[in-house]
Amino acid sequence: MKEFIEFVLQFGELNTQQIKLISQKAKTITLDKDEYFAEAGKVLHQVCFVLDGILRICYYNNKGEEITKIFVEENHLLYDLKNAPSTEYIQAATPCKLLVFSNTDWKEITDTIIIWESIIQKITNKALVEKLKRVSPLIAQDATTRYLEFLEKYPSLANRIPLSYIASYLGITQQSLSRIRKNIR
């Protein structure tokens, strides 16, 4: 819980009573590697903050191939309050410890803490900027450059998650990734 409060306080100030309310609404859960936090076709009924581990957001293309869209590391917030079925899966790429809030509790926090929406908007904006920095270069680069940039942007991930997830994220086969890794050693 401490990690989440410290994270939120980077984007706005909260008093002791507000922190207590947030703490009362949070629950800690764990996911085993490969376990799903959310599945395509279902509505996500929880907001989560990654305390430990790595989640991946993935989907299947029209050929049935699994595509990794993004990785969500520690100290990142994940939510979708649209109340619409998701088109993506959220899966634990490593064992994970998550802080979760039901959408109902999240709404209560939003309704009670006046600056909460402003704080969440700042968090969302920062996450969008990070996502654009990570995704935009991937489109126009060769596979080796994409992998080197992946290592630069996600330095702690390469040794923590399966190569198949990295290859999927980079849009290459696992064999190609193995060759690239061999050539840059």
CORFEN-V36905 format. One record per pair of residues at least 6 apart in sequence whose ideal C-beta (glycine too) atoms are under 8 Angstrom apart, sorted by the first residue. I is the first residue (numbers start at 1). J is the second residue. D is the distance in whole Angstrom. If there is no record, write none. Layout:
I/J/D
I/J/D
This chain:
1/23/6
1/26/6
1/28/8
1/99/7
3/49/8
3/51/6
3/74/8
3/75/6
3/99/8
4/22/8
4/26/7
4/49/5
4/51/7
4/99/5
5/14/8
5/19/6
5/22/7
5/23/8
7/49/7
7/75/5
7/77/8
8/14/7
8/22/8
8/119/6
8/123/8
11/119/5
11/122/4
11/123/6
11/126/8
12/115/5
12/118/6
12/119/4
12/122/7
13/115/8
14/22/8
14/113/7
14/115/8
18/112/8
18/113/5
21/109/6
21/112/6
21/113/7
22/109/6
22/113/8
25/101/5
25/102/8
25/105/4
25/106/8
25/108/7
25/109/6
26/99/5
26/100/7
26/101/6
27/99/7
27/100/5
27/101/7
28/51/7
28/97/7
28/98/7
28/99/6
28/100/8
29/97/8
29/98/5
29/100/6
30/95/7
30/96/7
30/97/5
30/98/7
31/37/6
31/53/7
31/92/4
31/95/7
31/96/4
31/98/7
32/92/7
32/95/6
33/92/6
33/93/7
33/94/6
33/95/5
34/91/6
34/92/6
35/91/7
35/92/5
36/89/6
36/90/7
36/91/5
36/92/8
37/46/8
37/48/7
37/55/6
37/90/4
37/91/7
37/92/7
37/96/8
37/98/7
38/44/5
38/86/6
38/88/8
38/89/7
38/90/4
39/86/7
39/89/6
40/59/7
40/60/8
40/85/8
40/86/6
40/87/6
40/88/6
40/89/5
41/85/5
41/86/7
42/85/6
42/86/6
43/83/6
43/84/7
43/85/6
43/86/7
44/79/8
44/80/5
44/86/6
44/90/8
44/103/8
45/102/6
45/103/5
46/100/5
46/101/7
46/102/6
46/103/7
47/77/7
47/78/7
47/79/4
47/81/8
47/100/7
47/101/5
47/103/7
47/106/5
48/77/8
48/78/5
48/79/7
48/98/5
48/99/7
48/100/5
48/101/8
49/75/8
49/76/7
49/77/5
49/78/7
49/98/7
49/99/4
49/100/8
50/72/6
50/73/6
50/74/5
50/75/7
50/76/5
50/78/7
50/96/7
50/97/8
50/98/6
51/74/7
51/97/4
51/98/6
51/99/6
52/74/6
52/95/8
52/96/7
52/97/4
53/74/7
53/92/6
53/93/8
53/94/5
53/95/6
53/96/3
53/97/6
53/98/8
54/71/6
54/72/7
54/73/6
54/74/8
54/92/8
54/93/4
54/94/5
54/96/7
54/157/6
54/160/6
54/161/6
55/71/7
55/72/4
55/78/7
55/90/6
55/91/7
55/92/6
55/93/6
55/96/6
56/68/5
56/69/8
56/70/7
56/71/5
56/72/7
56/90/8
56/91/6
56/93/4
56/161/7
56/165/6
56/169/8
57/68/7
57/69/5
57/70/5
57/71/8
57/72/7
57/88/5
57/89/7
57/90/6
58/66/6
58/67/6
58/68/5
58/69/6
58/88/6
58/89/5
58/91/6
58/168/7
59/66/8
59/67/6
59/69/6
59/87/6
59/88/5
59/89/7
60/66/6
60/67/7
61/67/6
65/168/8
66/168/6
67/168/6
67/171/8
68/165/5
68/166/8
68/168/4
68/169/4
69/88/7
69/169/8
70/131/7
70/134/7
70/135/8
70/169/8
71/93/7
71/154/6
71/157/6
71/161/7
71/165/8
71/169/7
72/78/6
72/90/8
73/154/7
73/156/7
73/157/7
76/127/7
77/120/8
77/123/6
77/127/7
78/90/7
79/106/7
80/86/7
81/103/6
81/106/7
81/107/8
83/103/7
93/160/8
93/161/4
93/162/7
93/165/6
94/160/5
94/161/6
101/109/7
109/116/6
110/116/5
110/117/6
110/120/8
133/153/7
134/153/5
134/154/8
137/146/8
137/149/6
138/146/5
138/149/7
138/170/7
138/171/7
141/149/7
143/170/6
143/171/8
143/172/5
143/176/6
143/177/8
143/180/6
144/180/5
144/183/7
144/184/7
146/170/5
146/171/8
146/172/8
147/166/8
147/170/6
147/177/7
147/180/5
147/181/7
147/184/8
148/184/7
150/157/8
150/158/7
150/166/7
150/169/7
150/170/6
151/158/6
157/166/8
158/166/7
163/174/6
163/177/6
163/178/7
164/174/5
166/177/6
167/173/6
167/174/5
167/176/7
167/177/4
170/177/7
172/180/8
